[in-house]
Amino acid sequence: MAAMGHRLTKIYTRTGDEGTTGLGDGSRTGKDSLRVAALGDIDETNSVIGLLLCEELPADINELLTGVQHDLFDLGGELSIPGAKLLAEGSPVRLEAAIDHYNAPLSPLKEFILPGGSRPAALAHLARTVCRRAERALVAVGESEEISVTGRQYVNRLSDLLFVLARHLNLVAGHGDVLWKKGL
């Protein structure tokens, strides 16, 4: 993998002072555009996963989530370069395999569960909720602009994976799921 070089030599450019931002294809768009909002939500999802990775996690989950961070960066690249296809087409299938693997030892859900239990599980739930917002933002962009089907599928599967990982992390930590109790 080649080094990126010195692409960001000056962090502030003043080009966004009027409320627009540059996209990777050289075009400019409003900072409040749906595309930029989706890009921010993908970035926030990646950041929350980074926070989760600061916890002591099993090595396989650490490796999985580190790969997810790279995938999310690719998806962010797709959003910042309209028409680009950077996320590998097989990425959603990879997440499905991980979901199946980590879900297998879990007991079937009979109740709704609340976010919580162990700290890593709670952070996985937080990442899941931010990921769901990112998915809604991608759908909104897709209503008026072209975005990749793979990207939408990936974010949908990622939120499912984060849910399953939260349950798995509670199991590993010796916590059960935090069950919702109606009326409390």
SVG drawing of the C-alpha trace seen along z (x, -y; Angstrom):
<svg xmlns="http://www.w3.org/2000/svg" viewBox="-47 -33 51 55">
<polyline fill="none" stroke="black" stroke-width="0.4" points="0.0,0.0 1.5,-3.3 1.8,-6.2 -0.7,-9.0 2.0,-11.7 1.5,-15.2 -2.1,-15.9 -3.2,-17.9 -0.5,-20.5 -2.9,-23.1 -5.9,-22.1 -7.9,-25.3 -8.6,-26.5 -11.3,-29.1 -13.1,-27.7 -16.0,-26.5 -16.7,-29.9 -19.7,-30.5 -21.3,-27.2 -20.1,-24.9 -17.6,-22.1 -15.6,-20.5 -16.3,-17.0 -13.6,-14.6 -14.6,-15.2 -13.8,-18.9 -17.5,-20.0 -18.8,-22.0 -22.0,-21.3 -23.8,-22.8 -22.6,-21.7 -26.2,-21.0 -26.7,-18.8 -28.0,-15.2 -24.8,-13.8 -22.7,-15.7 -25.1,-14.7 -24.7,-11.0 -21.0,-11.4 -21.0,-12.8 -23.2,-10.0 -20.8,-7.4 -17.9,-9.2 -19.7,-9.3 -20.4,-5.6 -16.7,-5.0 -15.8,-7.2 -18.1,-5.3 -16.6,-2.0 -13.2,-3.5 -14.4,-4.3 -15.6,-0.7 -12.1,0.5 -10.6,-1.3 -12.2,1.3 -10.6,4.7 -12.2,6.9 -11.6,10.4 -8.9,10.4 -11.3,11.6 -13.8,8.9 -11.0,6.3 -9.9,7.5 -13.4,7.5 -14.2,4.0 -10.9,2.7 -11.8,4.0 -15.2,2.4 -13.5,-0.9 -11.6,-0.6 -14.8,0.3 -16.6,-2.7 -13.7,-4.9 -14.2,-3.4 -17.9,-4.2 -17.2,-7.7 -15.0,-8.0 -17.9,-6.9 -20.0,-9.6 -17.3,-12.3 -16.7,-11.3 -20.1,-11.0 -20.3,-7.9 -17.3,-6.2 -17.4,-2.6 -14.8,-2.0 -16.5,0.5 -16.0,4.1 -19.2,5.7 -18.7,8.7 -18.5,6.6 -22.2,7.1 -21.8,10.9 -18.7,10.8 -20.8,9.0 -23.6,11.6 -21.0,14.4 -19.9,12.5 -23.5,12.1 -24.1,15.8 -20.9,16.7 -21.5,14.4 -25.3,15.1 -24.9,18.9 -24.1,19.2 -26.7,16.7 -30.1,17.7 -33.1,16.8 -34.7,13.5 -38.0,13.8 -38.1,10.2 -36.9,6.8 -33.6,5.9 -32.2,2.6 -28.8,1.2 -26.4,2.0 -25.0,4.8 -21.2,4.4 -19.5,1.2 -18.4,2.7 -21.9,4.0 -23.4,0.5 -20.8,-1.0 -21.8,1.5 -25.4,0.5 -24.4,-3.2 -22.6,-2.4 -25.7,-0.5 -28.0,-3.5 -25.6,-5.9 -25.3,-3.3 -29.1,-3.2 -29.1,-7.0 -26.4,-6.7 -28.6,-4.2 -31.5,-6.6 -29.2,-9.3 -28.0,-7.1 -31.6,-6.3 -32.4,-10.0 -29.5,-10.7 -30.5,-7.8 -33.9,-9.4 -32.3,-12.2 -28.7,-11.1 -27.0,-7.9 -25.4,-6.0 -24.1,-2.4 -26.5,0.5 -23.5,2.2 -23.1,-0.8 -26.7,-0.7 -26.6,3.0 -23.4,2.8 -24.7,0.2 -27.9,2.2 -25.9,5.4 -23.5,3.4 -26.3,2.3 -27.4,5.9 -23.8,7.0 -23.4,4.4 -26.7,5.6 -25.4,9.2 -21.9,8.1 -23.5,6.2 -25.3,9.4 -22.1,11.5 -20.0,9.0 -22.4,9.3 -22.2,13.1 -18.4,13.0 -18.4,10.6 -20.8,12.9 -23.7,10.5 -27.1,11.5 -29.1,9.3 -30.8,6.4 -34.4,7.3 -37.1,4.7 -39.9,4.9 -43.1,3.3 -44.4,0.8 -41.2,0.1"/>
</svg>
